[in-house]
């Protein structure tokens, strides 16, 4: 999260939940928490969270850090022109199987 420019806003292991937001405040606010219904947490099928990155180097760095911390590759950093000419993204799965996207809209530079 730090490499993407997000800082921890709160964390409470007793609840349990934690949240991050862009440095300086504002949105998006990213929150992880135990399910409110008390059921076991499980990855969504067809669900993905996309994190906006400032540039291609941030996409590459965040993808590498995700892999370093137990994620698995689900699409190496690359241009994906099927979305638009400058869409540069990477995909990975966290240790629980959730799909994450890291993307910038200004190409790989």
N, C-alpha and C positions, 0 to 999 in steps of 0.2 A: 504494500500500500504506500509506503514511503516513497518508493521509486516512481510511483504514479502521481506523487504530489499530494497524497491524502494523509491526514494526521488523525490519530485516535481522538475521538470526541468523548467517549465514555466506555467503560468496561466494568462489569459487575458479575463476578463468577458465581455469586449467590443466586442471581436471578435465573439463569445465566444469559447474558447478552453483551454485545459490544458494538460500537459504531464508529465509523470514520467519515470524514468529509474533506473536501479540498482545503488545502492550506489557505487560511484567510476566511474560511467559512463558506456559506452558501451550499448549493446543491451540485451534484447528487449526494445524498446521505446514504451510505451503505451500512446496513445493520445485519448482524447475524444473531440468532436467538434460538432457544429451544422452541419447538412448536407450541403454540398457544393452546392447542387442543389436547396436549399431553401425550399424543401418539409419538411413536418412534420417528425420528427425522429420516428422510430418504431423498435421494436425488430426484428431481423432476424429470420426466421424460418429455423431451421437446422444449425444455426450458433452458435459457442461457442468460447469463449476466454479462454485459459488455462494459468494459472500463475504457474511457477515453484517455488516450495518451497524447502528450504534446508533440511528439515526433517519432520517427522510426526507431531511433536509438532507444527511446523509452520502451517501445513495444518489444524490441529485442531483449533489453535488460530485464524487463518484468517477466517475460516468458522464461528466460533462463533462471531467474530467481524462483519462479513457480516450480520449475522442474527440480531445482536444487532442494526445495522444501517439500518434496514428496508428490508433486503433481506429475501427470503423464501427458506427453505431447498428443495433441489432437489436431495439429495443423501448425507447422513451423511458420515463423514470420515470413510473409510474402505479400506482394501486390495481389489483390483479388479484383481484377477489372470487371468481373461479373456484377459487382456492386456499384462501382464507379471507377474512373480512371486512376484516382489517387488513393483509393482505399487500401491501406496497408495494415494487415491484421495478423494475429496469431491466436491459436486456440489451445487450451489445455484443460485437463480435468483435475480437480482437486482430489485429495486422498479419499474423499467420500463419493467421488464420481460426478460431482457437479461440473457442468461445462462452463468455462469462462472464456471470454473474448477480450483481447487487448487490441485496441485499434487507434490509428490516427488517420486523418483524412487529407494528409499532405504528402503522401508517398514515403518511400523508405529512407530518405536523407535525414 
